[in-house]
Amino acid sequence: MLVTNISQLSGKETTLELDITHEQLERFENRRANGEYVQTIFPHLTPAEREFLLTGITPIEWNDIFGGHE
C-alpha cells in the first residue's frame, strides 16, 4: 500500500510503498484509543518503516540529519 506522510523534521511530504493492509492502517490510526503499539500492529515492518509511519521521517532523511552508524 502506498502511504504518504509528512516529516516532523523537515515538513517534506514523502510516499512509500509499505506491506500493510487497510485494516492495519485503521488499527494504527486508532492505536492510542486501543492501547496498541506500532510494533504489535506491524511486526513485519522494519524499525525504519515504523518510524516513517510514526513521524514521516525516512531513513535517508534520518541519516542526513543524524548521520549513519559508526
trRosetta pair geometry for C-beta under 8 A, 3 or more apart (Angstrom, degrees):
i j d omega theta_ij theta_ji phi_ij phi_ji
1 17 7.3 153 74 -153 27 59
1 18 6.0 -32 64 67 79 77
1 19 7.8 119 17 -124 77 14
1 20 5.4 -74 37 68 122 78
1 21 7.1 144 -27 -107 137 18
1 22 7.2 156 -102 -62 153 63
1 25 7.1 -97 108 -45 159 134
2 15 5.4 11 -177 180 102 113
2 16 7.4 165 -149 85 58 29
2 17 5.8 -36 -92 -95 64 64
2 18 7.9 120 -119 19 17 73
3 15 6.8 164 81 -151 36 64
3 16 5.8 -21 61 63 88 78
3 17 7.9 139 16 -111 77 17
3 18 5.1 -7 7 16 126 121
3 20 7.2 32 -48 43 132 129
3 25 7.5 -169 -103 -109 116 124
3 52 7.6 113 98 127 124 113
3 53 6.9 -21 149 -99 155 81
4 13 6.2 13 -176 -177 104 99
4 14 7.1 176 -145 91 62 35
4 15 4.4 -29 -90 -93 81 86
5 13 7.5 179 93 -145 28 61
5 14 6.4 -20 62 62 72 80
5 16 7.9 -23 19 15 102 100
5 52 6.1 147 45 167 145 76
5 53 6.8 -168 -62 -121 154 29
5 55 7.8 91 151 98 136 29
5 56 3.7 -152 134 -104 104 84
6 11 6.3 -9 179 -158 106 42
6 12 7.1 169 -152 83 64 29
6 13 5.1 -32 -96 -92 78 70
6 14 7.9 141 -102 17 30 69
6 56 4.8 -33 86 -135 28 163
7 10 4.5 19 93 44 136 84
7 11 6.2 -53 71 0 85 14
7 12 4.9 18 20 50 123 77
7 13 7.8 -137 2 -71 78 25
7 14 6.8 53 -40 2 98 112
7 55 7.0 31 -145 139 55 80
7 56 4.1 -146 -81 117 35 105
7 57 5.2 87 -135 -85 94 55
7 58 7.2 -65 -84 -3 118 78
7 61 6.0 -97 -120 159 149 171
8 55 4.7 -77 12 -167 120 87
8 56 5.8 131 -17 45 69 107
8 57 6.6 -54 37 -45 84 97
9 55 7.6 47 -19 157 88 117
9 57 5.7 61 3 -98 118 109
9 61 6.4 156 65 156 134 124
9 65 6.2 -69 177 -65 153 165
10 61 6.3 -117 -3 -148 133 132
12 56 7.9 168 75 149 66 114
12 61 7.2 -169 52 -95 133 141
13 56 7.9 -59 -119 -162 42 127
14 52 7.6 -89 90 -151 123 112
14 56 6.7 137 37 -174 101 82
14 58 5.5 -74 124 -47 173 124
16 49 7.4 -157 126 -130 149 83
16 52 5.9 3 19 159 150 158
16 58 7.2 157 -60 -109 128 104
18 45 6.7 5 -161 -111 110 123
18 49 5.8 134 -123 -165 111 119
18 52 7.7 -169 -73 85 131 131
18 53 7.5 69 -103 -66 171 107
19 44 6.6 -72 95 111 121 124
19 45 7.1 -179 58 -85 88 82
20 24 4.7 -119 -169 80 96 134
20 25 5.9 106 134 -53 126 87
20 42 6.3 -37 -100 -107 113 113
20 45 7.3 -3 -65 -62 104 125
21 24 4.7 101 54 5 77 99
21 25 7.1 -138 98 -3 44 86
22 25 5.6 -54 -149 37 35 113
22 26 6.4 38 152 -20 66 103
23 26 5.8 -53 -151 34 31 111
23 27 6.5 33 150 -18 64 104
24 27 5.5 -52 -149 36 35 114
24 28 6.2 39 150 -23 66 104
24 41 5.5 129 -159 172 88 96
24 42 6.3 95 -180 -75 132 83
25 28 5.4 -50 -147 34 33 116
25 29 6.4 33 153 -19 65 104
26 29 5.7 -53 -146 36 32 110
26 30 6.4 6 159 3 65 111
27 30 6.2 -75 -148 53 27 94
27 31 6.5 62 149 -74 65 78
27 34 6.9 -67 -157 51 74 160
27 36 6.1 -28 169 67 101 162
27 41 5.0 177 108 -125 122 121
28 31 5.6 -12 -153 -37 33 116
28 36 8.0 -98 -96 94 39 122
28 38 6.7 50 -128 -116 97 79
28 41 5.3 154 -74 135 80 163
28 42 7.3 23 -80 -29 121 112
28 53 6.4 -71 -168 173 148 133
30 33 5.0 -54 -175 47 82 112
30 34 5.3 66 126 -13 94 113
30 36 8.0 53 98 29 72 117
31 34 5.9 -71 -137 53 28 99
31 35 7.6 -118 173 55 59 7
31 36 4.5 -99 -139 68 82 88
31 37 7.2 104 -169 -89 125 10
31 38 6.8 -4 -125 -67 167 64
31 41 6.6 -82 -94 -34 118 142
32 35 7.6 32 -174 -70 25 37
36 40 5.2 -124 -168 75 90 128
36 41 5.6 84 145 -51 129 103
37 40 4.6 96 61 1 82 103
37 41 7.2 -159 93 -3 44 86
38 41 5.8 -58 -147 40 36 108
38 42 6.0 -22 171 33 72 106
38 50 5.0 122 139 -161 127 113
38 53 6.5 160 -147 88 130 129
38 54 6.1 -59 -69 -65 163 110
39 42 7.0 -78 -129 65 21 68
39 43 6.2 55 171 -96 64 65
39 50 6.9 14 -78 -125 61 160
40 43 6.8 3 -137 -56 20 94
42 45 4.1 -2 156 10 117 120
42 49 7.3 -128 151 110 141 111
42 50 5.8 172 83 -93 130 97
42 53 7.2 133 3 4 161 162
45 49 4.0 -119 -177 88 109 128
45 50 5.2 133 104 -52 124 83
45 53 7.7 38 138 -12 167 131
46 49 4.7 98 52 4 77 101
46 50 7.2 -144 93 -1 42 85
47 50 5.7 -57 -148 40 34 110
47 51 6.2 40 152 -25 67 104
48 51 5.5 -49 -147 33 32 116
48 52 6.6 39 151 -23 62 100
48 58 7.7 41 175 -170 104 45
48 59 4.5 6 -157 -71 139 106
48 62 7.4 -127 -130 16 98 150
49 52 5.6 -46 -153 29 34 115
49 53 6.9 35 149 -17 63 101
50 53 5.6 -50 -153 34 38 113
50 54 6.3 31 152 -14 68 108
51 54 5.8 -61 -145 42 32 108
51 55 5.8 -29 176 32 70 109
51 57 5.7 -54 145 70 106 99
51 62 7.3 27 127 -66 151 142
52 55 7.2 -82 -124 59 17 69
52 56 6.4 34 -163 -130 57 18
52 57 6.4 -124 -97 68 53 46
52 58 5.9 40 -101 -94 110 54
57 61 5.3 -132 -161 86 73 123
57 62 5.4 86 154 -64 115 91
58 61 4.6 94 54 9 80 103
58 62 6.9 -139 94 -8 41 87
59 62 5.5 -53 -146 34 32 115
59 63 6.3 28 158 -15 66 106
60 63 6.0 -58 -150 39 29 107
60 64 6.3 31 153 -21 65 108
61 64 5.6 -54 -145 36 32 113
61 65 6.3 18 160 -10 66 110
62 65 6.3 -69 -150 43 25 100
62 66 5.8 -31 175 32 66 113
63 66 6.9 -73 -116 61 21 75
63 67 6.5 -6 -162 177 58 11
63 68 5.0 20 -141 -72 108 76
